[in-house]
Each structure stands twice: as structure tokens, then as C-alpha cells.
Amino acid sequence: MQVSVSILAEIPEDLHESLKAFLETHPAWDQDRLYAAALSLFLLQNGHNQGDRTPSRVYLDTLFNYAH
């Protein structure tokens, strides 16, 4: 069973406006899905724990909208 954790983050207002505009034009995406994709891609690109495949799995699952 996939467990989710809620987070609270402050982002620049301009970025938030861009996020809202994206979500308004891409109904298949929501804020949680976008954050999960962005965070997992960041961890992949920055070499987080090379042996851990969790960021890869989360990124691909989120990108292709696989249900957990």
C-alpha cells in the first residue's frame, strides 16, 4: 500500500501563478501529481542514493499516472 505524506512549502508567487496556469490547461494533472513528479525528478538528477530506485519508480508512475 502506497502511503502519502502531506507537505507544506512556500514558493514564489510567480511560480505559483505558472503552476495554476498549467493546471488549468492540463486537467489530467493536479498539484500533488505535479509536485511528486518534480521532486522525484530533482532527486534523480541530483544522484540521491544511487542504489535506491524509489525516485525512479515514483517519477515514472507519476508521469504516466499509474494508480497505486
Long-range contacts (C-beta under 8 A, 24 or more apart in sequence): 1-68, 2-68, 4-32, 7-35, 28-65, 33-62, 33-65, 36-62, 37-62, 37-63
